[in-house]
Amino acid sequence: MSAVEPLLSVRHLVTGFAPYGHSTSERHGVDDVSFDVGTGRVLAMVGPCGSGKSLTALSILRLLPPEAHLLGGQVLFEGRDLVTLPESELRRTRGRGIALISQEPATALSPVHTVGWQLGTALVANGRARRRLFGFDSWKVRALASELLTRVELPEPERILDCYPHQLSAGMRRRVLIALALSGRPRLLIADEPTTGLDATIQAQILDLIGRISREEGMGVLLITHDLSAVAELASDVVVMYAGHVVETAPVQGLFECPQHPYTRLLLESSQKLAAPTRSAPAPRLGIRPCEASSSAACRFAEVCPERTAAPERFPRCTLEQPTLEPKAARHRSRCFYPTLDSSKAHE
């Protein structure tokens, strides 16, 4: 990131699960995760399912399920550590300081309330409107809610305010979620798989919308996604996660042109959006089960690393010790003992 103090700075974050209340059998879902998000910048977080991306987002806001809890680290937002912040102050930060777009509109939106009611509730909760004794200040709340729907480019906002979520398409529901997130005028937006389940055209529209709002508002964005084409187009920096670890972090151009971790290279090779595979070349085998990764003092990727599998004698350290996230070039770090770096392609 730049020399300017970041909007969000996550340092050595650790989140663990204790099944059935037994702390002795604790497993780390997020382990030693660090990254920065700058004002007006988009940081993309990619990785396989189960790698800890969504858990990282929930850890930042301390919205964890009962069996999960923070074990260590710092989450500095505008200089304040959210890990130690009292719950009353943290509630004021959620929505107004940091907003979350969750993966599933079907569970994030109430099926028994209209869009207008849900936007009105969010506006009142975020201090932008007042609730009267027998309901909302209807005229003001409706005007603000309509303005939010217009900002997310929904047609006929007055009609949509009176609709229930099931009366809207998937793309429209996703825009309503973005409107809800913007209701508190946040400085940081966490978008967790905001295009899941949408067709390619709607995906592009949603991502363009998030990028435009970020530029216009100077809002930082943490974008969790599997879409590498979206990363290449929208993000300024990338964090790659695997089995709870950050395995690589770099500016987007440096990561795409000169990936350092073997998982990152597999991820890029497997993306047909970046390069169409030839008929003679088989698709790379990812064969990865992050949730079952070993917690011993060894590289968590060692058992499925194609380079080590082909010649294990060339990579003796992988099964003996766990690599740390080391600098390989300016602003480019990788958790691998044997990276491949072409210095001519390294980006500042």
N, C-alpha and C positions, 0 to 999 in steps of 0.2 A: 504494500500500500504506500501511499505518499507519506511525506514527512509530517503532514498535518495530522493532528490527533484524530483517530478514526471515530466514527459515530458509535459503532459497536466493536468491542474488542473482547473476544473469547479467549481465555488462557487456561490451558491444561484442564479442561472440563472433563469430569468423570461422573457418569451416571450409572448406578448399579441396580440390579434386580435381586430381591431376596425372596424366592418362592416359598409360599406357606409360612412366611415370617421367620425363616431360618437365615440369619445373617451369615452363618458359616458356609452356606452354599451359594453365596453371592456371585453373580456374573455381571461383568461390565458390558453394558450395551453401548456406552460411549466412553472411550478410554483415551485420555490425554489429547483432547481435541482443541486446537487453537486456530483462530483466523480473525481477520478484521473486515469490517464493512465500512466504507467511507461514505460521506454525505454525497448524494447524487450519483452513486456508483452502484453497479449490479454485480454481486458476487454469486456465481453459480455453484451449487453443491451437487455433485453427481456420484453415483455408485450403485451397486446392486441392491436389490430388495433385502432388507435385514442388515444393512451396513451401518445403521444408526443415524441416517439423515433426519428423519422425522423426529426421532427421539432427541436429537440435538436441538431442533426447533422448539420442542415442548420444554426442554430443560432450560432454554434461555428465558422463557416466560414462567417457569415453574408451574406448568400445567401437566404434571406427570400423573400416571395412574397410581393407585395406592401401593402397588408392589414395587414401584420404582422410586428412587430418591437420589438426590445429589450427594456425591461423596467428596467432591473437591473441585478446586478451580475457581476462576473468576469470570463473571459476565459483566463487563463494564459498559454501561450505556450512558453516554454523555457524562462520563466520569464517575458515575455511581455504580456500585457493585450490586447487581440484582440478586445475587445469591444470598447476601446478608440483609437485604432490604426488608423492613417489616411488611407483612402482608397488606396492611392498609395502604401503604405507599405504593406497593407493587400493583395493586388494583388500579390506582390512578395512572400508572405507567402503561398498563395493558389498554390498548385501544387508542389512547391519546399519544403515547410515545411510540409504542410498538404494536402493530396490528398483524393479525395472522389470517391468511386465507387457507383454510383447511382443504384436504384432498376431496372430500365427498360433500357436494351440496345437499344430497339427500339426507344426510345426518346433521349438517351444519344449519340448515334452515328448518324452521318449525312447519310441519305440514298442516297445522290447524290455525295458523295466523296468516293474514295477508302480508304481502311484501311491504305495504305502507306501515302496518303495525310494527313489523320487525325493524324497519329502518327508523321509525319513530322511537322505539325503545332504545336503540343504539344511540341515537342523537341525544336523548335525555341522559342516558348513562354516561356519555362523554361530555356532558355539560354544555351542549350547544342548543338545548331547548329545555323548557321547564314542564313538569307534569302538574296539571291542575288536580284538584280534589277528585273530580269525576272523569279524569282522562287527560289526554294531551292538550296543549295549546294547539288545536287542530290546524288552524290556518298556517301558523308559522312552521309547524313540524311538516305539514304536507308540502309546503313550498321548498323547505330544505331537502326533504326526501326526493322530490321531483328533480331538484337541481343535481343531486347525487346520481340519479339514474341517467340524466342527460350527460353527465361527465363520463360515464362508462359507456356512452353511445348506444343506449337502449332507446328504440323508437317508441313513441306514444307513452311517455313516462306516467302521465295521469291515469291511463288505463291500467298499466302494470301495477301501480300502487294498490289497486283493488283486486289484484289477482293473487291466487294461492300458488305456492311453488310448483304443484303438479300441473298447473295450467301453462307453465312455461317450458320452453325447450331447454336442453342441457346447457347450451351456450348462453342462454339468457339467465339461467340460474347462476352460472359462473360469474356473469357480470353483476348480478345482485350481490353475490358474495364480495366482489371487489368494492362495490358501493358501500356495503356494510363496513368493510375494512377502512375505507376512506372517511367514514363518518366522524371519526375523532381527529382528523387531520394529523395522522402519524408522521413521525420523522423517519421511521424504519418500517418497511413492509416485509413480512416473511410470507412468501408464496410457496406453499407445499404442493407440488405437482398440480399447478393451476390449470393444466390442459388435459389431464387424464380423462379418457373416454370421449374426447371430442374429435371430430373429423379434422383433416389437415387444414382446411380453410379457416375453420373457427379457431383452431389452435393458433394459427398465425395472427388472427385478429386479436385474440386475448393477449398474446405476448407483445404485440405492437402497442396495445393499450397500456400494459404495465410499463413498457419502456417509455412511452410518451408521458405518462403521469410522473414517472421518476424524474425525467428531464425537466418538466414544467415546475414541479414542486421542490426539486432539489432533494428528493426523498431517496434514502438508501434502500436497496432491495437485496434480500437473501432469497435467491431463486433455487428451490429444490426441484430437480428435473432429471428425466432420463433422456431427454431430447438433445442430442449433441449439436444439431443444427441450430436450435434455439440458443444454446450456450455460445456458439460461434458468432451469432448475430447480435445478441443482446448483452452478454456479460463482458465485464472488463477484466475480471479475475475468476479463477476456477479453483475449487477445492474438490479433490477426489477422495472418497471414503471407501474403506473396505474393512469389514469385521470390526467396526467400532473405532478404527484408527483413521486419521488423515494420512493417506499414503503419498499424496502429492499435492502441492499447491503452487500456482504459477499464474502470471498474466496469460490471458486466453490465447494470444498468438504464440507465445513461447511453449505452452502446453501442447497445442495442436501441431506445431512444427517440430518440436524436439521433446517428446514425452520421456520421462526418466524412469518411471516405475513400470514393471512388466504388466501389471493389471491395466494401467492407463493405456499402454500400447495395444493390448487386447481389446480394450473398450473402443478405441479409435478404429482399429482394423475391422471390428464387427459392425460398424455403423455404415450401412449402405448409403446413407445420405451424404457421407463425406467422400466415399469412393465406391463405385459399383464393382462388386466382385467379378472376377473372370470365371468362366465355366470350369476351367481346369483347376482353379484354386479352391480348396474346400474352405468353408467358413471356419474361423478360429473357434476352438472349443474352450468355453469359459469354465465349465464344470465346477462352479463355485458354490459353496454352501457357507456363507459368512457366519450364520448363527451358530454353526458347529465348529468355528475356528478354535484352534487350541489356545489356551490361556497360559501355556508354559513359556519359558524363556526362549522362544524361537520366533522366527518370522511367521506371521499368520498366513502369509500367502505361499509359504514354501511348498506345501503338499500339492498344490495345483499349479505352481509356477512352471510354464512350459519350458523356459530356459534351463531351470534346474533339473526338471524331469529328463531332459534330453542328455544332460551331462552333469550328474550330481557331484562328481569329483571336482568339478571346477568351482563349486559354490559351497565350500565347507562351513562357512559361518552361519548359513541360513538356518540350520537346525540346532545351533549351539547358543545363539544369543538373539535378542530382539533388536532390530535396527531402530534408530531414532530418526526423526525428521531433520535431515541435514541439508544445508544450502549446497546447491549444485551450480547455481549461477545467481546473478542479482535477482531477488524476488522469486526465485525458483527453488523449491525444496522438495526432497523425495525421501521416502522411508525405504531405502534399498541400499544394500552393501555394494551392489555391482551395477550401478546405473550406466547408461550410455549417453554421453553428452558431446555433441558437436559444438565446440565453443563458437564457431562461426555463426551458429543459428541461435545462440543464447540472446535473450531479449532483456533489455534493462527495464 
